[in-house]
């Protein structure tokens, strides 16, 4: 068979695509693991950890921003998968919330340093797009809990969603800085958030509802603001 036959060319193309996919996956995995506590994204260190050359890394991600963007997308996708395993539409909202907090804040903790890098390298609207995967699920659960009388209705829903997300990041920051053990932080964040959301939830009819959006900061705008 001629070396330039369509069959061989097609096979070579599939192999190249497969090799490229493996390289990209290795680079992104390394990016998630290699972000140091100072938030400096070292492209050479990531290439070494991924087992690829700098040339290969830059052929897939020509800029630091491109790699940060792709790594952040992968991190939020992991968080979204963790939340997708929870039946948020089933069961008592308070119990579902406790399960959600237990499984999701630790994912945030693993990628805390990447968020710090992303906040310095990507525009805020890009961060909001990715965070929407997580925030939408939290909002749906809180909305269901409010409708069923399990969560308070005297504060705007968007404010409560922002508060939950911010407290989860606070717990991640405390663990990442070494000030709090992971087990302790998990209990603290769960107790704090559940107490916040259920305060006054069983009040008598006539409790003021505040569903209209206000000038509340988006939770992603607070990423990286907690100082060690």
HELIX and SHEET records of a PDB file:
HELIX    1   1 UNK A    6  UNK A   33  1                                  28    
HELIX    2   2 UNK A   43  UNK A   50  1                                   8    
HELIX    3   3 UNK A   54  UNK A   60  1                                   7    
HELIX    4   4 UNK A   64  UNK A   84  1                                  21    
HELIX    5   5 UNK A   93  UNK A  110  1                                  18    
HELIX    6   6 UNK A  112  UNK A  121  1                                  10    
HELIX    7   7 UNK A  124  UNK A  147  1                                  24    
HELIX    8   8 UNK A  157  UNK A  176  1                                  20    
HELIX    9   9 UNK A  182  UNK A  198  1                                  17    
HELIX   10  10 UNK A  219  UNK A  222  5                                   4    
END                                                                             
